[in-house]
């Protein structure tokens, strides 16, 4: 068929970095490249909504099922001075749409997987938005320590649960308030209860900032498993 590369598909690793387990069958090599960037054998590019997402398919997971949410983030019209904190940015899944189409003034992108970071930096460069994005490498529990009281918008794009990042999101949000996008896998029959509990928990986390938290939108992104939905809850905190 004239194919240059052939790979064997595999389930995503269940570890905390959710790394790809795809394996190249052709061409074969016994000495994998040290780089996970554009010069790696497994480098592929997915183009969505005018944005190129490059990554090494043998090292980094890319979920095509989240395309509607990536596009939704790009439809947010950022205020001219809006600052965003993306606590789980990966290769730029939501960071890039916010910068390219949303035209956010600045995005603080947190990521701990070095393979994803290599792809993120390449993607920012290719999109020409690297000057508006600061990459914070490492575990966001430490790398985000300086991200306090500065965000108009915070993204919590981690599955199956982003709950570990909730206090970090509350800390990052401006005292004047903003929007928090909470990703979670939720059993369909428990959605209403989860929304209520999440609003209450963020209300408690933001009590010191005297912000009132309301659920402004619930986006059903995709079916993750039987009766389990990947959802994004938009919280308006004012």
C-alpha positions in Angstrom: 0.0 0.0 0.0 3.0 2.3 0.1 2.8 2.9 3.8 5.9 4.4 5.4 5.0 3.2 8.9 2.9 0.4 10.5 2.0 0.3 14.1 0.2 -2.1 16.4 -2.6 -0.5 18.5 -2.8 -1.1 22.2 -4.7 0.0 25.3 -3.4 3.1 27.0 -1.2 2.4 30.0 -3.1 2.6 33.3 -0.3 4.4 35.1 -0.6 8.0 36.3 0.9 9.4 33.1 -1.5 7.4 30.8 1.3 6.7 28.3 0.7 5.1 24.9 1.6 1.5 24.4 1.4 1.6 20.6 4.4 -0.2 19.0 5.9 0.4 15.6 6.1 -2.7 13.5 7.7 -1.0 10.5 10.3 0.4 10.3 11.9 -1.5 13.1 14.7 -0.3 15.3 16.6 -1.6 18.2 17.7 1.8 19.3 14.7 4.1 19.9 15.4 7.9 19.5 16.1 9.7 22.7 13.8 12.6 21.6 10.0 12.4 21.7 9.8 15.4 19.4 9.4 15.8 15.7 12.5 13.8 14.8 11.2 10.6 16.6 10.2 7.6 14.5 6.7 7.6 16.0 6.0 11.3 15.4 2.5 11.9 13.9 0.4 15.0 13.4 -3.4 15.3 13.9 -5.0 18.4 12.4 -8.2 19.6 14.1 -10.0 22.9 13.5 -6.9 24.3 11.9 -4.6 23.3 14.8 -1.8 20.7 14.4 -1.3 18.4 17.3 2.0 16.6 16.9 3.1 13.8 19.2 5.0 10.5 19.3 2.3 7.9 19.0 4.4 5.3 20.7 4.9 7.4 23.8 1.9 9.8 24.1 -1.8 9.1 24.2 -4.2 11.2 22.0 -7.9 10.9 22.5 -9.9 11.6 19.3 -13.1 11.3 21.3 -12.4 14.6 23.0 -12.5 16.6 19.7 -15.8 18.3 20.6 -14.4 19.6 23.9 -11.2 20.8 22.2 -13.4 22.7 19.7 -15.6 24.1 22.5 -12.6 25.5 24.3 -11.6 27.3 21.1 -15.0 28.9 20.9 -14.5 30.7 24.2 -13.8 34.4 23.4 -11.1 35.3 25.9 -11.1 38.8 27.4 -8.1 40.7 26.0 -6.2 40.3 29.2 -7.4 36.8 30.2 -5.0 34.5 31.9 -5.6 30.7 31.9 -4.1 27.9 34.0 -4.2 24.5 32.4 -3.2 22.1 35.2 -3.1 18.9 33.0 -2.1 20.2 29.6 -0.6 17.1 27.9 0.5 18.0 24.3 -1.7 21.1 24.4 -5.1 19.5 24.0 -7.0 22.5 25.3 -4.1 25.0 25.7 -3.7 25.3 21.9 -7.4 26.0 21.1 -7.5 28.6 23.9 -4.4 30.3 22.5 -5.1 30.0 18.8 -8.8 30.5 18.5 -9.7 31.8 22.0 -6.8 34.2 21.9 -6.1 34.0 25.6 -3.5 36.6 26.6 -1.4 34.0 28.5 -1.7 30.3 29.4 0.2 28.6 32.2 0.5 25.0 31.1 1.4 22.4 33.7 2.6 18.9 32.6 4.8 16.2 34.2 5.3 13.7 31.3 8.5 14.7 29.5 7.3 13.1 26.3 4.2 15.2 26.3 6.2 18.3 27.2 8.4 17.8 24.1 5.4 17.6 21.9 3.7 20.6 23.6 6.8 22.8 23.0 6.9 21.7 19.3 3.1 22.3 18.9 3.3 25.8 20.5 6.2 26.7 18.2 4.4 25.4 15.1 1.2 27.4 16.0 3.3 30.5 16.6 1.9 31.0 20.1 4.9 30.0 22.2 5.4 33.6 23.5 2.0 33.5 25.1 2.4 30.2 26.9 4.6 29.4 30.0 5.3 25.7 30.5 5.5 24.5 34.1 7.3 21.1 34.1 6.9 18.5 36.8 4.2 17.4 39.2 1.7 20.3 39.4 1.5 20.0 43.1 4.9 21.7 43.2 5.2 23.2 39.7 2.1 25.3 40.2 3.1 26.7 43.6 3.7 30.1 42.1 0.3 30.2 40.3 -1.7 32.0 42.9 -4.5 34.5 42.5 -3.8 35.1 38.8 -6.2 33.0 36.7 -9.4 34.1 35.0 -9.9 30.5 33.9 -8.6 27.1 35.1 -8.8 23.8 33.3 -8.8 20.5 35.2 -8.6 18.1 32.2 -7.6 14.8 33.9 -9.4 11.5 33.8 -10.7 9.4 35.4 -10.8 12.2 38.1 -9.2 15.6 38.5 -10.1 15.9 42.2 -6.4 16.0 43.2 -6.1 19.3 41.4 -9.2 21.0 42.8 -7.3 22.8 45.6 -4.7 24.0 43.1 -7.4 25.4 40.9 -9.0 27.3 43.7 -5.6 28.7 44.7 -4.9 29.8 41.2 -8.2 31.6 40.6 -8.2 35.4 41.0 -9.9 36.8 44.1 -12.2 38.6 41.8 -13.3 35.2 40.4 -13.5 33.4 37.1 -14.4 30.1 35.5 -13.2 26.5 36.3 -13.7 23.6 33.9 -13.8 20.3 35.8 -13.4 17.0 33.9 -14.5 13.8 35.5 -15.8 10.3 34.7 -19.2 10.0 36.3 -21.8 7.2 36.4 -24.8 8.5 34.4 -27.4 8.0 37.1 -25.2 10.0 39.6 -24.7 13.1 37.4 -27.1 15.4 39.3 -25.7 14.4 42.6 -22.1 14.9 41.4 -22.8 18.4 40.1 -24.4 19.4 43.4 -21.5 17.9 45.5 -18.9 19.5 43.2 -20.4 23.0 43.4 -20.5 22.6 47.2 -16.9 21.4 47.4 -15.6 24.3 45.3 -17.6 26.7 47.4 -15.8 25.4 50.4 -12.4 25.7 48.6 -13.1 29.3 47.6 -14.6 30.4 50.9 -11.6 32.5 51.8 -12.0 34.4 48.5 -15.7 35.0 49.3 -16.7 33.7 45.9 -20.1 32.2 45.1 -19.9 29.0 42.9 -22.7 28.1 40.4 -22.8 25.4 37.7 -23.2 27.2 34.4 -23.0 24.3 32.0 -22.5 20.5 32.0 -20.9 19.2 28.8 -21.2 15.4 28.1 -18.1 14.8 26.1 -18.3 11.1 25.4 -19.2 7.7 26.7 -16.1 6.4 28.6 -17.5 3.0 29.6 -21.0 1.4 29.9 -23.1 4.0 32.0 -20.0 6.1 32.6 -19.7 9.5 31.0 -16.7 11.8 30.5 -18.2 15.2 31.5 -17.0 18.7 31.9 -18.7 20.9 34.5 -18.2 24.7 34.0 -18.2 26.5 37.3 -18.9 30.2 37.4 -17.1 31.6 40.5 -18.0 35.3 41.3 
